[in-house]
Amino acid sequence: MCTHLSKRGSTYYYRRKTPSDLIHIFGKEVMKSLGTKDKKVAESQVRKMGAHYDDLFASALAKLNGSLISTPAIPEPQPLKTKRPRFDDSFDIDDAETYVFLFNKQLRAKREQARLTPSSWQQFNDYLDALIVDGEEYLKTGTHPFDDEPRPMWKIEAELKAATSLRNNTTVPFTDSMFRASKEIVTKVTTPTSPLLSKLVSKWAAEREPAARTVAKMNRVIERFEAIVGKLTIPEIKRVHAVAFKDGLLEAGLTAANTNQYLTELNTLLNYATQQAIIETNPATGIKIRISESARVKRSPFDDSALKAIFNSPIYTSDERPAGGKGEAAYWLPLLALYTGARLDELCQLHLGDIQLESYEDEQENTHQVWVMRITDEGDGQKLKNSGSRRRIPIHQTLIALGFITYVQAQSGLQIFPELKPASAYGSLSGNWSKWFGKYLREKIKVTDTKMVFHSFRHNFKDYARIAGIATEVHNALSGHSSSDAATNYGSDKYPLRPLTEAMNRYKITGLTLPTGSKL
């Protein structure tokens, strides 16, 4: 004998194929949670469920055949022994429509909490199924399997209506009748038309006009957010979801610093949502990982042995050009970084027009010419870290002696290092090269201190500038470092050329033998 008893996980279900004539009404099969993990209880419940669907199918078939069988009268509710699980027993409302609305709202809140883990989501869906089945049983027989006290029939109907609307992804409408004379109920139900984060990005991008790379990054943040917590409308996003996002990123292996970056981007969008009156407050405000000073990865300047290893490598002694080094970029980028203090991104994006001959006057008003490197975002594809990064740097005589100007003048096209290509449509020119250099540094040159990276050249530049007695204001202007003094930052891209040139004439690297003679 088929009992239609089925088990999924630890919970028992009623499962039954629908008669072929009724598939268009009920679907191919009926599957309802029995709301219990106890087999004996489930066996009792499944018989009641079977009788219910026997009558339901018979009634539906009779209607299709043009005749309607009579149904038994519904008896009055009788008290039972077991307490029914409730979200809240504190409602003091005697209006059915208001009760439907509030109970639906409470179910939705519970649903959002349940999204955080697969187990809680399953438990919620089991509860919702049981709520519907039990409500239908009560309305049919007047007997509820989990109530130990009589309750008004309208409350059972209201709960069933609320649960069914949620299962069917509909929303209980909010009407004027829900305002009580004694107590005004002010609530809002999220509708399917509420915007998703993906839609908000489009609006944010159109209004703020960020770089295409920034928009792509924001879309990646949303994809990861939805992969962890689900696809929610913006009003549905709660603080628990932001916390779950943070925890999910860490569980996926992201560092604390990278996780904080994702949270920063999420906050940017949610702050924008508050400005657009989509939500009143940002639920992710203040959610981040505190990184102790000792836990931060600090970059160190290259020590003497590391510098010697780099500039005595086959690239400089045997004209070796590894494929990942992208031709002459392998030779010039480390030298330029050491003698300019520029960032890798700034050097990789240099255009031929960024190397210029400019004039200045000395104290005796004699005119001198000097080659300068312009760090700018004016060219196609160029960008800067911040406004203080825009500057010009007199090119050191060591670089000129090694043939840098000659190399630049021999190039055609736009880029100084034309073999550098972005890894993706919105990737930087430095991305792949940086990975190659890191691997070359560790595996070929055997510089194993993980605090020593390409950015270490920038630290070396600052240290050698201090050793040379170059004023902080001047070496900040050379390296594009912002100062706490706003006055010294003003017009940094046009900082007087004479003090910059005099500073570079004093700048020297001690204890290091570089490749000699012209490169070309």
PEKAVEN-V324454 format. One line per field, one symbol per residue. ss: DSSP state (H for helix, E for strand, L for the rest). A space follows every 50 residues. Layout:
ss->???
This chain:
ss->LLLLEEEELLEEEEEEELLHHHHHHHLLEEEEELLLLLHHHHHHHHHHHH HHHHHHHHHHHHHHLLLLLLLLLLLLLLLLLLLLLLLLLLLLLLLHHHHH HHHHHHHHHHHHHHLLLHHHHHHHHHHHHHHHHHHHHHHHHLLLLLLLLL LLHHHHHHHHHHHHHHHLLLLLLLLHHHLLLLLLLLLLLLLLLLLEHHHH HHHHHHHHLLLHHHHHHHHHHHHHHHHHHLLLEHHHLLHHHHHHHHHHHH HLLLLHHHHHHHHHHHHHHHHHHHHLLLLLLLLLLLLLLLLLHHHLLLLL LLLHHHHHHHHLLHHHHLLLLLHHHLLLHHHHHHHHHHHHLLLHHHHHLL EHHHEEEEEEELLLLLEEEEEEEEELLLLLLLLLLLHHHLEEEELLHHHH HLLHHHHHHLLLLLELLLLLLLLLLLLLLLHHHHHHHHHHHHHHLLLLLL LLLLLHHHHHHHHHHHHLLLLHHHHHHHHLLLLLLHHHHLLHHHLLHHHH HHHHHHLLLLLLLLLLLLLL
